[in-house]
Amino acid sequence: QVQLVESGGGLVQPGGSLRLSCAASGTFRVINAMGWYRQAPGKQRELVAGRTGGGPTNYADSVKGRFTISNAKNTVYLQMSDLKPEDTAVYYCNAAFVSTEYTSLEVWGQGTLVTVSS
């Protein structure tokens, strides 16, 4: 199975930047996609940025031009710039992978809190 460990959240002032990291570990055949979601208080979880393999990246309209997702081996990053108070949320990493039994599965990280406030 796959475990995801996130890091990089915290408190930042409006206009500031943060970089989130999510590292995947465990036993699996391949990770097909990794992405970032977020959930603000009282709201549903939403996609922030996601990429499937070497395919195109999808961004939420609210973060286009400010957030950038990137990948290294089994790790996904989210560079967040020009942060706004409405970006305050718990950010979750998500990975879709194929297990050693050739089963397609999905796993979530534990979440990391990003607070944008002066």
VMD Tcl script that draws the C-alpha trace (Angstrom):
set ca {
  {0.00 0.00 0.00}
  {0.91 3.67 -0.24}
  {1.34 6.13 2.59}
  {1.39 9.88 1.97}
  {3.18 12.29 4.28}
  {2.51 15.98 3.83}
  {4.49 18.92 5.12}
  {4.85 22.64 4.62}
  {1.64 24.11 5.99}
  {1.51 26.97 8.44}
  {0.53 30.56 9.04}
  {1.34 33.14 6.38}
  {0.35 36.73 5.76}
  {-1.74 37.70 2.75}
  {0.47 38.00 -0.30}
  {2.96 35.51 1.09}
  {4.09 32.13 -0.20}
  {4.22 28.57 1.03}
  {5.40 25.31 -0.48}
  {3.64 22.08 0.37}
  {5.27 18.70 -0.09}
  {3.76 15.23 -0.21}
  {5.96 12.15 -0.28}
  {4.60 8.72 -1.15}
  {6.12 5.59 0.32}
  {5.22 1.93 0.56}
  {4.83 -0.96 -1.81}
  {3.06 -0.44 -5.09}
  {3.53 -0.96 -8.82}
  {3.01 2.56 -10.06}
  {1.53 5.87 -9.03}
  {-0.67 7.10 -11.84}
  {-1.62 10.51 -10.48}
  {-0.96 12.80 -7.56}
  {-2.73 15.99 -6.68}
  {-3.79 18.45 -4.05}
  {-7.23 19.14 -2.63}
  {-8.35 21.49 0.09}
  {-11.24 21.80 2.49}
  {-12.14 25.07 4.14}
  {-14.34 25.20 7.25}
  {-17.96 24.54 6.34}
  {-17.13 23.77 2.72}
  {-16.71 20.66 0.63}
  {-13.31 19.33 -0.33}
  {-12.26 20.69 -3.70}
  {-9.52 20.00 -6.23}
  {-6.73 22.57 -6.11}
  {-4.29 21.09 -8.63}
  {-3.84 17.67 -10.15}
  {-1.76 15.92 -12.76}
  {-2.10 12.45 -14.29}
  {1.27 10.94 -15.21}
  {2.84 13.21 -17.79}
  {-0.48 14.66 -18.80}
  {-1.92 18.14 -18.46}
  {-2.34 19.81 -15.11}
  {-5.72 20.93 -13.88}
  {-6.02 23.91 -11.54}
  {-9.00 25.34 -9.74}
  {-9.93 28.66 -11.33}
  {-9.37 30.42 -8.00}
  {-5.67 29.45 -7.90}
  {-4.66 29.73 -11.55}
  {-1.61 31.93 -11.93}
  {-0.81 31.73 -8.21}
  {-0.29 28.02 -7.49}
  {2.01 25.59 -9.29}
  {2.08 21.83 -8.92}
  {5.24 19.88 -9.68}
  {6.52 16.34 -9.27}
  {9.71 14.56 -8.43}
  {10.04 10.84 -7.86}
  {6.99 9.80 -5.80}
  {6.70 13.33 -4.43}
  {4.35 16.12 -5.36}
  {4.78 19.77 -4.48}
  {2.41 22.69 -4.41}
  {4.04 26.10 -4.65}
  {1.54 28.70 -3.47}
  {2.14 32.39 -4.08}
  {0.14 35.58 -3.51}
  {-1.87 33.77 -0.88}
  {-5.25 35.16 0.08}
  {-7.34 34.67 3.22}
  {-9.77 32.58 1.17}
  {-6.95 30.07 0.58}
  {-7.16 29.15 4.25}
  {-7.98 25.45 4.44}
  {-6.68 22.03 5.25}
  {-4.75 20.85 2.20}
  {-4.80 17.15 1.37}
  {-2.54 15.19 -0.92}
  {-4.13 12.47 -3.02}
  {-2.57 9.65 -5.01}
  {-4.04 7.12 -7.40}
  {-1.88 4.02 -7.66}
  {-1.78 0.41 -8.75}
  {-1.07 -2.06 -5.97}
  {1.19 -5.09 -6.17}
  {-2.02 -7.09 -6.76}
  {-2.77 -4.94 -9.82}
  {-5.65 -3.23 -8.03}
  {-6.33 0.45 -8.70}
  {-6.57 2.29 -5.41}
  {-6.63 5.79 -4.04}
  {-5.07 7.14 -0.86}
  {-5.22 10.45 1.04}
  {-2.69 12.18 3.20}
  {-3.48 13.33 6.72}
  {-3.84 16.96 5.70}
  {-1.82 20.06 6.47}
  {-3.36 23.32 7.63}
  {-2.67 26.52 5.72}
  {-3.81 29.72 7.40}
  {-3.59 33.03 5.56}
  {-4.09 35.90 7.97}
  {-2.54 39.16 9.00}
}
mol new
graphics top color blue
foreach p $ca { graphics top sphere $p radius 0.5 }
foreach p [lrange $ca 0 end-1] q [lrange $ca 1 end] { graphics top cylinder $p $q radius 0.2 }
display resetview
